[in-house]
Amino acid sequence: MEPEAAKLIGAGLAAIALAGAGVGIGHIFGNYLAGALRNPSAAPAQFPNLLLGFALAEATGLFGLVISLILLFVV
């Protein structure tokens, strides 16, 4: 395999994390909303967990983007 082709394949695989982060964020907010509708009194206690989950899912996507850009333009 040529090095240029391997670089593009690696960048594409790293960019998959962007799609996974979007799906993860949707699941996080959907599950929080479902739980808040079932037990509204517990929703404020779970809000910090919601923000932590959102931050971790978003960071995963951003790390994937950075890695794919590094593979495309630096290596």
N, C-alpha and C positions, 0 to 999 in steps of 0.2 A: 504494500500500500504506500502511496506517495505521502510525504509528510504534510502537504497542503490539505489533502483529503482527510487525513487523520485529525488535523487541527479543526477542520470544519465539522466533522462528526462529533468531536469532543465538545465543541462550543454548542452544538445543537442539543447534545445530551445534558449539558449543564443548564441550558435554558428551559428544560422541562420543569425545573424547580419553580419557575415563574407560574406555570399553570397549576402546579400542585399547591402553591401558596394561595392562589385564588380560590381553589376548591376548599382548602382547609379553613380559610377565613369564612366562607359561606357556611360551613358546618358549625364553626364555633358560634357565630351569631344566631344561626337557626336553632341550635340546641339551647342556647341561653334564652332565646325568646320562648321556646316551648316550655322550658322549666319555669320561667317567670310567669307565664300564663297559668301554669298548674299551681304554683305556690308563690303568689305575689309578695308575701312577707319575707321570703328567703332571697328574693332577687337582689336587694342592695348588698347582701353579704357575699353574693357571687360575682358582683360587678368587677372587683379587682382581678379575679381569676379570668374574667372575660378579657380584660385589657392585657393581661399577661399572655394569654393564648393568642390574641391578635398580634401582639408585638413579636412573638416567636415565629408565628406563621409568616408575617411580613418580612422578618429578618431572613428567613429561609429563602424567600423569593429574591431578596436583594443580594444575598450571597451568591445565589445561582447566576444572577445577572452579571455580577462583578467577575465571577470566574469565566463566564462565557465571553465577556468583553476582553478579559486578559488573554484568553486563548486566541481570540480573533486578531487583536491588534498588537500584542506584545511578544508572544511566543513565535 
